[in-house]
Amino acid sequence: MNYFDAGPAIVARLKEALPEVKAILTPFSIGDMIESSQQSPTVHVIYSGDQVASTGGQGSKTMDSQRWLIVLAVRTPKAQLQQTSEIRVLAGEIIPKLLKALQGWQATPEMRPLVRINGPVAGYSSSFGYFPFLFEGRLVT
């Protein structure tokens, strides 16, 4: 088992579920994602750290909630700072498919099914809309 096996599994799952997406990328951080040139629509899969839930066996094992941030980036030249409805129209067609693909899906045999949790708010930059969704899967380490 590789500790980060869920990442490639998530990428493969999204490629299958979202054929209309031009690219699925794996930047190291949100900052790297925003700085990269990208096609539209693009999905970014970013490892977002762990939350240690509990320990057992005299501290030799922990139940970790591994977190993965999935960000849909959609661009339209029609979008301006005060008029972003076109971005939401485009994103709104992809988001239900993205959520359906990951919610309750088991990324690896060692990880419990992914659960959507509260994540960052959507953002806007240079005619791009960014729609983040945070998922976690528990595993014993």
Secondary structure, 3 states (H helix, E strand, C coil): CCCCCHHHHHHHHHHHHCCCCCEEECCCCHHHHHHCCCCCCEEEEEEEEEEEEEEECCCCEEEEEEEEEEEEEEECCCCECCECHHHHHHHHHHHHHHHHHHCCCCCCCCCCCCEEECCCCCEEECCEEEEEEEEEEEEEC
